[in-house]
Amino acid sequence: MTARHTMLHLITSGDHKLMRKVNKWPAPQWIRLCSIAATRAGDGWLWYLLGLLVLIFGGDGRLTAIAAAGSAAIAGIGLFVSIKKISGRKRPCEIEPHVWANLLPPDRFSFPSGHTITAFAVAVTMGMFYPVLLGPLLFCALAIAASRILLGMHFLSDVLAAALIGSGLAVTSHALFA
């Protein structure tokens, strides 16, 4: 077995072990509600609201910040759609039933998490333009990423890779626009 295959096996094994624990965990009601709220925030409306608020209150650099975050998000969407088709990885909810979550996935494939790419692309970009917002925006992005795992939509490696991709797009976009 090559080093690449060994590494992929270790990642998959860890992902499946965590998936089984999460899928069998009868989470308290507050965690269920927070997970659903976070994942719904990651559907896009939170980022549109943020863009509107920055447009109204963002000062002189608001258009540049919105253009940079929007560009990072659009690039992220293009990337995750392409990568998902190439990877073809099944979602956790297709492999094993979940004890409490029954949301329908937005598409067929798991790797990488589109919600997480977009969350980190927008949060990190806006946080670089408005450092006072970085903490709360990263909290939102992390909550969205965690919710995708807790709801059985993604594996841990899906959201970790997506967070790196989204953050990389954010740094690149900020460098291009700032």
N, CA, C and O atoms as a DFTB+ gen file, in Angstrom:
712 C
 N C O
     1  1       0.839      -1.172       0.000
     2  2       0.000       0.000       0.000
     3  2       0.893       1.247       0.000
     4  3       1.855       1.321       0.764
     5  1       0.582       2.205      -0.837
     6  2       1.393       3.417      -0.920
     7  2       1.092       4.339       0.255
     8  3       0.105       4.159       0.970
     9  1       1.950       5.314       0.437
    10  2       1.762       6.273       1.520
    11  2       0.450       7.043       1.331
    12  3      -0.249       7.332       2.302
    13  1       0.124       7.370       0.093
    14  2      -1.120       8.088      -0.214
    15  2      -2.336       7.258       0.203
    16  3      -3.262       7.771       0.833
    17  1      -2.323       5.972      -0.155
    18  2      -3.437       5.093       0.207
    19  2      -3.534       4.909       1.714
    20  3      -4.632       4.866       2.269
    21  1      -2.400       4.803       2.368
    22  2      -2.385       4.670       3.819
    23  2      -2.987       5.909       4.476
    24  3      -3.787       5.795       5.405
    25  1      -2.604       7.091       3.998
    26  2      -3.118       8.345       4.549
    27  2      -4.628       8.452       4.315
    28  3      -5.373       8.807       5.228
    29  1      -5.075       8.148       3.108
    30  2      -6.514       8.201       2.821
    31  2      -7.283       7.204       3.683
    32  3      -8.385       7.498       4.145
    33  1      -6.704       6.034       3.897
    34  2      -7.346       5.031       4.745
    35  2      -7.476       5.538       6.185
    36  3      -8.522       5.370       6.811
    37  1      -6.418       6.154       6.705
    38  2      -6.455       6.692       8.067
    39  2      -7.510       7.786       8.200
    40  3      -8.254       7.818       9.180
    41  1      -7.575       8.681       7.215
    42  2      -8.563       9.758       7.242
    43  2      -9.976       9.184       7.189
    44  3     -10.839       9.567       7.978
    45  1     -10.204       8.269       6.257
    46  2     -11.528       7.658       6.111
    47  2     -11.921       6.894       7.364
    48  3     -13.063       6.980       7.816
    49  1     -10.994       6.160       7.916
    50  2     -11.267       5.398       9.129
    51  2     -11.664       6.317      10.281
    52  3     -12.634       6.049      10.989
    53  1     -10.920       7.390      10.463
    54  2     -11.244       8.368      11.506
    55  2     -12.583       9.038      11.257
    56  3     -13.371       9.229      12.183
    57  1     -12.842       9.396       9.998
    58  2     -14.124      10.005       9.640
    59  2     -15.287       9.086       9.973
    60  3     -16.290       9.526      10.534
    61  1     -15.156       7.819       9.631
    62  2     -16.241       6.863       9.862
    63  2     -16.446       6.590      11.353
    64  3     -17.575       6.406      11.807
    65  1     -15.362       6.566      12.099
    66  2     -15.463       6.355      13.544
    67  2     -16.220       7.514      14.199
    68  3     -17.112       7.294      15.019
    69  1     -15.858       8.746      13.832
    70  2     -16.551       9.916      14.367
    71  2     -18.003       9.935      13.895
    72  3     -18.902      10.239      14.680
    73  1     -18.243       9.614      12.622
    74  2     -19.600       9.590      12.083
    75  2     -20.489       8.658      12.900
    76  3     -21.616       9.019      13.240
    77  1     -19.999       7.476      13.213
    78  2     -20.801       6.518      13.972
    79  2     -21.138       7.059      15.367
    80  3     -22.253       6.875      15.856
    81  1     -20.168       7.725      16.002
    82  2     -20.423       8.308      17.323
    83  2     -21.461       9.426      17.239
    84  3     -22.392       9.484      18.043
    85  1     -21.291      10.304      16.264
    86  2     -22.221      11.434      16.102
    87  2     -23.613      10.932      15.728
    88  3     -24.612      11.406      16.268
    89  1     -23.677       9.982      14.813
    90  2     -24.975       9.491      14.342
    91  2     -25.772       8.780      15.433
    92  3     -26.999       8.715      15.359
    93  1     -25.090       8.252      16.435
    94  2     -25.772       7.536      17.519
    95  2     -26.000       8.405      18.762
    96  3     -26.658       7.974      19.709
    97  1     -25.458       9.622      18.757
    98  2     -25.539      10.493      19.923
    99  2     -26.902      11.190      19.960
   100  3     -27.230      11.945      19.045
   101  1     -27.693      10.947      20.998
   102  2     -28.973      11.659      21.113
   103  2     -28.729      13.052      21.719
   104  3     -28.929      13.258      22.916
   105  1     -28.312      13.970      20.906
   106  2     -27.919      15.306      21.373
   107  2     -29.054      15.999      22.108
   108  3     -30.224      15.793      21.787
   109  1     -28.711      16.825      23.099
   110  2     -29.746      17.610      23.786
   111  2     -30.475      18.524      22.790
   112  3     -29.936      18.884      21.743
   113  1     -31.685      18.878      23.138
   114  2     -32.521      19.693      22.248
   115  2     -31.835      20.993      21.844
   116  3     -31.947      21.408      20.691
   117  1     -31.128      21.644      22.768
   118  2     -30.506      22.921      22.448
   119  2     -29.412      22.754      21.395
   120  3     -29.225      23.636      20.557
   121  1     -28.690      21.637      21.427
   122  2     -27.664      21.385      20.407
   123  2     -28.330      21.107      19.068
   124  3     -27.838      21.551      18.031
   125  1     -29.418      20.393      19.076
   126  2     -30.158      20.128      17.841
   127  2     -30.623      21.425      17.204
   128  3     -30.439      21.643      16.006
   129  1     -31.228      22.288      18.017
   130  2     -31.743      23.555      17.493
   131  2     -30.620      24.471      17.013
   132  3     -30.733      25.103      15.962
   133  1     -29.538      24.539      17.785
   134  2     -28.394      25.371      17.373
   135  2     -27.766      24.851      16.084
   136  3     -27.361      25.639      15.229
   137  1     -27.683      23.538      15.942
   138  2     -27.111      22.949      14.727
   139  2     -27.959      23.271      13.501
   140  3     -27.436      23.635      12.448
   141  1     -29.250      23.135      13.650
   142  2     -30.143      23.439      12.528
   143  2     -30.089      24.932      12.198
   144  3     -30.044      25.308      11.027
   145  1     -30.092      25.783      13.229
   146  2     -30.012      27.226      12.997
   147  2     -28.698      27.598      12.304
   148  3     -28.692      28.403      11.373
   149  1     -27.600      27.017      12.753
   150  2     -26.300      27.318      12.145
   151  2     -26.249      26.865      10.697
   152  3     -25.765      27.597       9.834
   153  1     -26.741      25.673      10.423
   154  2     -26.683      25.166       9.049
   155  2     -27.584      25.998       8.146
   156  3     -27.247      26.233       6.985
   157  1     -28.732      26.449       8.666
   158  2     -29.622      27.307       7.874
   159  2     -28.982      28.678       7.649
   160  3     -29.154      29.270       6.583
   161  1     -28.251      29.185       8.633
   162  2     -27.530      30.452       8.449
   163  2     -26.514      30.306       7.322
   164  3     -26.280      31.239       6.554
   165  1     -25.915      29.122       7.235
   166  2     -24.932      28.860       6.187
   167  2     -25.534      28.657       4.813
   168  3     -24.802      28.534       3.831
   169  1     -26.874      28.619       4.722
   170  2     -27.530      28.502       3.414
   171  2     -27.327      29.754       2.556
   172  3     -27.573      29.725       1.350
   173  1     -26.885      30.841       3.165
   174  2     -26.569      32.039       2.396
   175  2     -27.151      33.322       2.941
   176  3     -26.565      34.390       2.760
   177  1     -28.284      33.245       3.600
   178  2     -28.936      34.485       4.025
   179  2     -28.081      35.285       5.002
   180  3     -28.119      36.515       4.977
   181  1     -27.313      34.621       5.857
   182  2     -26.454      35.331       6.817
   183  2     -25.419      36.182       6.082
   184  3     -25.132      37.307       6.489
   185  1     -24.863      35.642       5.003
   186  2     -23.826      36.360       4.262
   187  2     -24.418      37.512       3.461
   188  3     -23.779      38.552       3.300
   189  1     -25.643      37.329       2.958
   190  2     -26.315      38.437       2.272
   191  2     -26.634      39.557       3.258
   192  3     -26.467      40.737       2.948
   193  1     -27.095      39.175       4.448
   194  2     -27.374      40.174       5.485
   195  2     -26.097      40.906       5.882
   196  3     -26.103      42.126       6.046
   197  1     -25.006      40.167       6.035
   198  2     -23.723      40.793       6.348
   199  2     -23.328      41.775       5.255
   200  3     -22.890      42.887       5.551
   201  1     -23.478      41.379       3.999
   202  2     -23.163      42.271       2.884
   203  2     -23.997      43.541       2.914
   204  3     -23.484      44.630       2.656
   205  1     -25.279      43.407       3.228
   206  2     -26.160      44.573       3.319
   207  2     -25.722      45.494       4.450
   208  3     -25.672      46.712       4.280
   209  1     -25.406      44.911       5.606
   210  2     -24.951      45.720       6.743
   211  2     -23.636      46.425       6.440
   212  3     -23.455      47.587       6.802
   213  1     -22.720      45.729       5.780
   214  2     -21.446      46.355       5.405
   215  2     -21.696      47.463       4.382
   216  3     -21.067      48.520       4.441
   217  1     -22.602      47.223       3.457
   218  2     -22.946      48.249       2.462
   219  2     -23.475      49.514       3.132
   220  3     -23.157      50.625       2.709
   221  1     -24.277      49.344       4.169
   222  2     -24.871      50.494       4.860
   223  2     -23.884      51.147       5.829
   224  3     -23.769      52.372       5.870
   225  1     -23.174      50.330       6.607
   226  2     -22.354      50.850       7.699
   227  2     -20.850      50.657       7.507
   228  3     -20.086      50.980       8.416
   229  1     -20.404      50.155       6.389
   230  2     -19.027      49.741       6.223
   231  2     -17.998      50.811       5.922
   232  3     -16.812      50.499       5.811
   233  1     -18.400      52.036       5.790
   234  2     -17.430      53.103       5.543
   235  2     -16.924      53.119       4.106
   236  3     -17.537      52.544       3.207
   237  1     -15.792      53.789       3.912
   238  2     -15.263      54.010       2.566
   239  2     -14.854      52.733       1.842
   240  3     -14.979      52.654       0.619
   241  1     -14.376      51.747       2.561
   242  2     -13.898      50.525       1.922
   243  2     -14.963      49.453       1.746
   244  3     -14.648      48.303       1.441
   245  1     -16.216      49.828       1.937
   246  2     -17.288      48.826       1.925
   247  2     -17.446      48.104       0.592
   248  3     -17.669      46.893       0.569
   249  1     -17.335      48.821      -0.504
   250  2     -17.514      48.183      -1.810
   251  2     -16.371      47.216      -2.111
   252  3     -16.584      46.147      -2.684
   253  1     -15.175      47.597      -1.725
   254  2     -14.022      46.716      -1.913
   255  2     -14.176      45.454      -1.064
   256  3     -13.910      44.350      -1.539
   257  1     -14.603      45.614       0.186
   258  2     -14.792      44.470       1.078
   259  2     -15.860      43.529       0.530
   260  3     -15.674      42.312       0.534
   261  1     -16.966      44.076       0.064
   262  2     -18.050      43.259      -0.480
   263  2     -17.599      42.545      -1.752
   264  3     -17.906      41.371      -1.957
   265  1     -16.864      43.269      -2.606
   266  2     -16.365      42.649      -3.839
   267  2     -15.384      41.520      -3.528
   268  3     -15.423      40.469      -4.168
   269  1     -14.514      41.732      -2.557
   270  2     -13.531      40.689      -2.190
   271  2     -14.226      39.469      -1.599
   272  3     -13.931      38.338      -1.984
   273  1     -15.158      39.696      -0.655
   274  2     -15.873      38.564      -0.036
   275  2     -16.733      37.849      -1.065
   276  3     -16.792      36.620      -1.081
   277  1     -17.397      38.607      -1.920
   278  2     -18.226      38.003      -2.962
   279  2     -17.403      37.190      -3.938
   280  3     -17.820      36.111      -4.360
   281  1     -16.242      37.697      -4.298
   282  2     -15.357      36.962      -5.211
   283  2     -14.849      35.668      -4.581
   284  3     -14.798      34.626      -5.234
   285  1     -14.476      35.745      -3.317
   286  2     -14.012      34.542      -2.616
   287  2     -15.140      33.510      -2.537
   288  3     -14.911      32.317      -2.737
   289  1     -16.355      33.977      -2.245
   290  2     -17.498      33.055      -2.145
   291  2     -17.824      32.428      -3.497
   292  3     -18.074      31.225      -3.573
   293  1     -17.825      33.212      -4.547
   294  2     -18.129      32.686      -5.887
   295  2     -17.068      31.684      -6.331
   296  3     -17.386      30.631      -6.884
   297  1     -15.806      32.024      -6.081
   298  2     -14.725      31.085      -6.410
   299  2     -14.891      29.794      -5.603
   300  3     -14.672      28.700      -6.122
   301  1     -15.277      29.928      -4.339
   302  2     -15.491      28.761      -3.487
   303  2     -16.615      27.882      -3.996
   304  3     -16.503      26.657      -3.986
   305  1     -17.693      28.498      -4.440
   306  2     -18.821      27.732      -4.979
   307  2     -18.378      26.963      -6.223
   308  3     -18.682      25.780      -6.372
   309  1     -17.665      27.638      -7.102
   310  2     -17.161      26.955      -8.301
   311  2     -16.251      25.797      -7.962
   312  3     -16.321      24.738      -8.586
   313  1     -15.394      25.995      -6.972
   314  2     -14.469      24.937      -6.556
   315  2     -15.193      23.753      -5.931
   316  3     -14.936      22.605      -6.294
   317  1     -16.099      24.026      -4.992
   318  2     -16.725      22.879      -4.329
   319  2     -17.634      22.099      -5.258
   320  3     -17.747      20.881      -5.122
   321  1     -18.282      22.767      -6.195
   322  2     -19.111      22.038      -7.161
   323  2     -18.236      21.120      -8.017
   324  3     -18.586      19.966      -8.260
   325  1     -17.107      21.640      -8.466
   326  2     -16.192      20.840      -9.291
   327  2     -15.568      19.691      -8.510
   328  3     -15.527      18.559      -8.991
   329  1     -15.085      19.981      -7.309
   330  2     -14.415      18.954      -6.506
   331  2     -15.395      17.857      -6.102
   332  3     -15.037      16.679      -6.093
   333  1     -16.628      18.237      -5.767
   334  2     -17.621      17.222      -5.375
   335  2     -17.864      16.234      -6.505
   336  3     -17.975      15.031      -6.267
   337  1     -17.947      16.732      -7.723
   338  2     -18.172      15.836      -8.862
   339  2     -16.987      14.895      -9.066
   340  3     -17.168      13.733      -9.429
   341  1     -15.792      15.392      -8.835
   342  2     -14.594      14.566      -9.002
   343  2     -14.484      13.543      -7.871
   344  3     -14.185      12.374      -8.115
   345  1     -14.726      13.984      -6.636
   346  2     -14.537      13.080      -5.488
   347  2     -15.627      12.016      -5.413
   348  3     -15.331      10.852      -5.143
   349  1     -16.864      12.390      -5.643
   350  2     -17.973      11.447      -5.594
   351  2     -18.159      10.784      -4.236
   352  3     -18.736       9.700      -4.154
   353  1     -17.686      11.410      -3.187
   354  2     -17.756      10.814      -1.846
   355  2     -19.183      10.863      -1.301
   356  3     -19.837      11.905      -1.328
   357  1     -19.648       9.727      -0.812
   358  2     -20.988       9.659      -0.223
   359  2     -21.036      10.455       1.070
   360  3     -20.037      10.594       1.776
   361  1     -22.211      10.970       1.361
   362  2     -22.428      11.694       2.609
   363  2     -22.622      10.699       3.759
   364  3     -23.066       9.571       3.545
   365  1     -22.285      11.128       4.980
   366  2     -22.505      10.249       6.136
   367  2     -23.960       9.785       6.254
   368  3     -24.224       8.640       6.620
   369  1     -24.896      10.678       5.943
   370  2     -26.314      10.323       6.074
   371  2     -26.748       9.262       5.063
   372  3     -27.807       8.656       5.223
   373  1     -25.948       9.034       4.031
   374  2     -26.238       7.971       3.065
   375  2     -25.609       6.644       3.483
   376  3     -26.035       5.580       3.033
   377  1     -24.611       6.712       4.333
   378  2     -23.889       5.509       4.751
   379  2     -24.544       4.860       5.961
   380  3     -24.661       3.637       6.034
   381  1     -24.966       5.685       6.903
   382  2     -25.523       5.172       8.155
   383  2     -26.624       6.118       8.632
   384  3     -26.474       7.336       8.535
   385  1     -27.726       5.575       9.145
   386  2     -28.813       6.443       9.622
   387  2     -28.392       7.278      10.828
   388  3     -27.542       6.876      11.623
   389  1     -28.999       8.424      10.937
   390  2     -28.726       9.368      12.012
   391  2     -29.837       9.251      13.038
   392  3     -30.999       9.074      12.672
   393  1     -29.495       9.347      14.328
   394  2     -30.467       9.130      15.387
   395  2     -31.502      10.264      15.481
   396  3     -32.643      10.001      15.859
   397  1     -31.145      11.513      15.150
   398  2     -32.101      12.603      15.296
   399  2     -32.175      13.564      14.120
   400  3     -33.202      14.225      13.962
   401  1     -31.179      13.678      13.311
   402  2     -31.212      14.629      12.193
   403  2     -31.795      13.955      10.965
   404  3     -31.449      12.819      10.638
   405  1     -32.682      14.668      10.289
   406  2     -33.273      14.115       9.085
   407  2     -33.388      15.156       7.979
   408  3     -34.329      15.127       7.186
   409  1     -32.434      16.068       7.931
   410  2     -32.418      17.073       6.873
   411  2     -32.021      16.425       5.554
   412  3     -31.257      15.461       5.517
   413  1     -32.551      16.973       4.489
   414  2     -32.155      16.490       3.171
   415  2     -30.904      17.233       2.726
   416  3     -30.832      18.454       2.865
   417  1     -29.921      16.521       2.194
   418  2     -28.703      17.203       1.743
   419  2     -28.987      18.057       0.505
   420  3     -29.860      17.731      -0.299
   421  1     -28.237      19.154       0.362
   422  2     -28.465      20.044      -0.784
   423  2     -27.964      19.478      -2.111
   424  3     -28.379      19.936      -3.175
   425  1     -27.079      18.492      -2.056
   426  2     -26.580      17.845      -3.271
   427  2     -26.150      16.427      -2.911
   428  3     -26.314      15.999      -1.768
   429  1     -25.605      15.703      -3.871
   430  2     -25.317      14.277      -3.667
   431  2     -24.037      13.978      -2.898
   432  3     -23.966      12.981      -2.180
   433  1     -23.037      14.821      -3.040
   434  2     -21.715      14.430      -2.566
   435  2     -21.262      15.203      -1.338
   436  3     -21.729      16.309      -1.065
   437  1     -20.340      14.591      -0.607
   438  2     -19.914      15.087       0.688
   439  2     -18.667      15.981       0.645
   440  3     -18.611      16.997       1.338
   441  1     -17.691      15.615      -0.148
   442  2     -16.393      16.304      -0.094
   443  2     -16.232      17.315      -1.215
   444  3     -16.399      16.985      -2.389
   445  1     -15.908      18.544      -0.850
   446  2     -15.837      19.207       0.451
   447  2     -17.172      19.859       0.804
   448  3     -18.102      19.856      -0.003
   449  1     -17.262      20.410       1.996
   450  2     -18.485      21.062       2.446
   451  2     -18.601      22.451       1.825
   452  3     -17.776      23.329       2.075
   453  1     -19.632      22.632       1.017
   454  2     -19.868      23.938       0.396
   455  2     -20.251      24.995       1.411
   456  3     -19.823      26.144       1.301
   457  1     -21.062      24.618       2.410
   458  2     -21.430      25.560       3.466
   459  2     -20.171      26.085       4.160
   460  3     -20.060      27.276       4.449
   461  1     -19.233      25.185       4.421
   462  2     -18.028      25.570       5.155
   463  2     -17.089      26.408       4.297
   464  3     -16.517      27.384       4.783
   465  1     -16.920      26.044       3.030
   466  2     -16.082      26.861       2.142
   467  2     -16.612      28.278       2.095
   468  3     -15.855      29.231       2.278
   469  1     -17.901      28.427       1.852
   470  2     -18.496      29.761       1.742
   471  2     -18.386      30.515       3.062
   472  3     -18.061      31.702       3.080
   473  1     -18.660      29.817       4.170
   474  2     -18.595      30.467       5.479
   475  2     -17.205      31.034       5.755
   476  3     -17.073      32.184       6.176
   477  1     -16.179      30.236       5.521
   478  2     -14.821      30.715       5.787
   479  2     -14.365      31.736       4.744
   480  3     -13.641      32.673       5.078
   481  1     -14.775      31.566       3.496
   482  2     -14.399      32.535       2.465
   483  2     -14.926      33.923       2.819
   484  3     -14.196      34.909       2.726
   485  1     -16.185      34.000       3.223
   486  2     -16.788      35.293       3.557
   487  2     -16.297      35.786       4.918
   488  3     -15.903      36.945       5.046
   489  1     -16.314      34.928       5.927
   490  2     -15.939      35.355       7.279
   491  2     -14.499      35.865       7.347
   492  3     -14.237      36.919       7.925
   493  1     -13.583      35.127       6.764
   494  2     -12.169      35.535       6.835
   495  2     -11.938      36.795       5.998
   496  3     -11.217      37.696       6.427
   497  1     -12.539      36.868       4.821
   498  2     -12.363      38.072       3.993
   499  2     -12.886      39.299       4.717
   500  3     -12.182      40.300       4.845
   501  1     -14.129      39.221       5.194
   502  2     -14.707      40.380       5.888
   503  2     -13.935      40.696       7.162
   504  3     -13.760      41.863       7.510
   505  1     -13.472      39.657       7.859
   506  2     -12.685      39.875       9.062
   507  2     -11.358      40.558       8.784
   508  3     -10.842      41.283       9.635
   509  1     -10.802      40.334       7.603
   510  2      -9.550      41.014       7.238
   511  2      -9.802      42.493       6.935
   512  3      -8.942      43.333       7.198
   513  1     -10.960      42.811       6.392
   514  2     -11.307      44.210       6.138
   515  2     -11.808      44.906       7.398
   516  3     -11.582      46.103       7.578
   517  1     -12.485      44.165       8.268
   518  2     -13.055      44.705       9.500
   519  2     -12.626      43.806      10.666
   520  3     -13.387      42.944      11.106
   521  1     -11.392      44.017      11.165
   522  2     -10.838      43.131      12.195
   523  2     -11.705      42.990      13.446
   524  3     -11.660      41.948      14.100
   525  1     -12.481      43.995      13.789
   526  2     -13.342      43.904      14.964
   527  2     -14.416      42.829      14.782
   528  3     -14.947      42.316      15.766
   529  1     -14.735      42.489      13.545
   530  2     -15.748      41.473      13.255
   531  2     -15.169      40.063      13.121
   532  3     -15.923      39.093      13.051
   533  1     -13.854      39.940      13.085
   534  2     -13.239      38.644      12.811
   535  2     -13.669      37.570      13.815
   536  3     -14.040      36.470      13.406
   537  1     -13.628      37.856      15.086
   538  2     -14.010      36.879      16.105
   539  2     -15.443      36.374      15.922
   540  3     -15.656      35.168      15.798
   541  1     -16.422      37.272      15.903
   542  2     -17.804      36.811      15.710
   543  2     -18.027      36.092      14.375
   544  3     -18.800      35.137      14.310
   545  1     -17.360      36.543      13.321
   546  2     -17.525      35.891      12.023
   547  2     -16.899      34.497      12.010
   548  3     -17.459      33.571      11.424
   549  1     -15.750      34.347      12.647
   550  2     -15.142      33.012      12.745
   551  2     -15.996      32.085      13.609
   552  3     -16.093      30.890      13.327
   553  1     -16.610      32.625      14.655
   554  2     -17.527      31.818      15.453
   555  2     -18.671      31.305      14.582
   556  3     -19.031      30.130      14.653
   557  1     -19.240      32.184      13.764
   558  2     -20.327      31.768      12.859
   559  2     -19.845      30.694      11.888
   560  3     -20.529      29.692      11.680
   561  1     -18.672      30.899      11.294
   562  2     -18.137      29.924      10.337
   563  2     -17.882      28.577      11.007
   564  3     -18.191      27.530      10.437
   565  1     -17.321      28.601      12.213
   566  2     -17.074      27.355      12.952
   567  2     -18.381      26.665      13.342
   568  3     -18.477      25.439      13.288
   569  1     -19.385      27.449      13.732
   570  2     -20.687      26.873      14.079
   571  2     -21.326      26.207      12.863
   572  3     -21.915      25.133      12.980
   573  1     -21.211      26.834      11.713
   574  2     -21.746      26.256      10.479
   575  2     -21.015      24.956      10.163
   576  3     -21.646      23.948       9.843
   577  1     -19.694      24.976      10.252
   578  2     -18.900      23.774       9.963
   579  2     -19.259      22.637      10.920
   580  3     -19.460      21.502      10.488
   581  1     -19.338      22.938      12.207
   582  2     -19.679      21.911      13.200
   583  2     -21.086      21.366      12.962
   584  3     -21.329      20.170      13.122
   585  1     -22.000      22.240      12.583
   586  2     -23.373      21.794      12.351
   587  2     -23.465      20.796      11.207
   588  3     -24.303      19.895      11.233
   589  1     -22.621      20.950      10.220
   590  2     -22.648      20.037       9.077
   591  2     -22.237      18.624       9.499
   592  3     -22.732      17.635       8.958
   593  1     -21.327      18.544      10.469
   594  2     -20.923      17.237      11.005
   595  2     -22.021      16.687      11.909
   596  3     -22.401      15.523      11.785
   597  1     -22.529      17.515      12.815
   598  2     -23.538      17.069      13.774
   599  2     -24.835      16.630      13.104
   600  3     -25.544      15.769      13.625
   601  1     -25.145      17.213      11.959
   602  2     -26.379      16.870      11.246
   603  2     -26.203      15.708      10.273
   604  3     -27.151      15.323       9.587
   605  1     -24.998      15.148      10.209
   606  2     -24.759      13.991       9.351
   607  2     -24.618      14.326       7.876
   608  3     -24.763      13.454       7.021
   609  1     -24.336      15.584       7.578
   610  2     -24.189      16.001       6.186
   611  2     -22.762      15.823       5.681
   612  3     -22.543      15.606       4.490
   613  1     -21.782      15.916       6.599
   614  2     -20.371      15.874       6.208
   615  2     -19.528      15.130       7.227
   616  3     -19.891      14.987       8.395
   617  1     -18.396      14.668       6.742
   618  2     -17.360      14.095       7.594
   619  2     -16.464      15.219       8.097
   620  3     -16.456      16.318       7.543
   621  1     -15.710      14.932       9.154
   622  2     -14.773      15.913       9.698
   623  2     -13.788      16.383       8.628
   624  3     -13.523      17.580       8.518
   625  1     -13.245      15.460       7.842
   626  2     -12.264      15.856       6.819
   627  2     -12.892      16.748       5.743
   628  3     -12.196      17.568       5.143
   629  1     -14.189      16.599       5.493
   630  2     -14.882      17.462       4.521
   631  2     -14.860      18.913       4.973
   632  3     -14.592      19.816       4.181
   633  1     -15.145      19.133       6.270
   634  2     -15.213      20.505       6.757
   635  2     -13.816      21.076       7.023
   636  3     -13.603      22.277       6.856
   637  1     -12.872      20.239       7.431
   638  2     -11.502      20.745       7.623
   639  2     -10.901      21.200       6.300
   640  3     -10.315      22.279       6.218
   641  1     -11.047      20.376       5.264
   642  2     -10.544      20.757       3.937
   643  2     -11.261      22.006       3.438
   644  3     -10.635      22.904       2.875
   645  1     -12.564      22.060       3.645
   646  2     -13.344      23.210       3.194
   647  2     -12.938      24.492       3.918
   648  3     -12.873      25.557       3.305
   649  1     -12.667      24.393       5.220
   650  2     -12.225      25.569       5.976
   651  2     -10.891      26.081       5.444
   652  3     -10.683      27.289       5.335
   653  1      -9.993      25.165       5.117
   654  2      -8.703      25.574       4.541
   655  2      -8.882      26.208       3.165
   656  3      -8.267      27.230       2.861
   657  1      -9.723      25.600       2.340
   658  2      -9.967      26.146       0.996
   659  2     -10.605      27.529       1.105
   660  3     -10.155      28.474       0.455
   661  1     -11.651      27.651       1.923
   662  2     -12.330      28.939       2.079
   663  2     -11.404      30.008       2.627
   664  3     -11.434      31.149       2.164
   665  1     -10.579      29.655       3.609
   666  2      -9.630      30.619       4.182
   667  2      -8.577      31.023       3.162
   668  3      -8.204      32.193       3.083
   669  1      -8.098      30.062       2.381
   670  2      -7.130      30.373       1.328
   671  2      -7.714      31.304       0.273
   672  3      -7.046      32.231      -0.186
   673  1      -8.954      31.056      -0.105
   674  2      -9.619      31.941      -1.058
   675  2      -9.786      33.339      -0.475
   676  3      -9.641      34.335      -1.184
   677  1     -10.088      33.408       0.808
   678  2     -10.259      34.700       1.467
   679  2      -8.960      35.498       1.467
   680  3      -8.955      36.682       1.131
   681  1      -7.869      34.858       1.842
   682  2      -6.572      35.551       1.875
   683  2      -6.178      36.019       0.481
   684  3      -5.687      37.133       0.302
   685  1      -6.399      35.154      -0.501
   686  2      -6.087      35.512      -1.883
   687  2      -6.947      36.664      -2.366
   688  3      -6.445      37.601      -2.987
   689  1      -8.233      36.599      -2.086
   690  2      -9.149      37.653      -2.504
   691  2      -8.810      38.974      -1.823
   692  3      -8.829      40.025      -2.463
   693  1      -8.504      38.925      -0.542
   694  2      -8.128      40.148       0.167
   695  2      -6.867      40.752      -0.450
   696  3      -6.784      41.966      -0.634
   697  1      -5.898      39.914      -0.766
   698  2      -4.655      40.409      -1.382
   699  2      -4.926      41.044      -2.742
   700  3      -4.284      42.031      -3.103
   701  1      -5.855      40.497      -3.486
   702  2      -6.169      41.041      -4.816
   703  2      -6.952      42.345      -4.741
   704  3      -6.772      43.219      -5.588
   705  1      -7.814      42.490      -3.745
   706  2      -8.702      43.651      -3.679
   707  2      -8.215      44.766      -2.769
   708  3      -8.546      45.930      -2.993
   709  1      -7.431      44.432      -1.738
   710  2      -7.033      45.454      -0.753
   711  2      -5.983      46.395      -1.271
   712  3      -5.557      47.300      -0.554
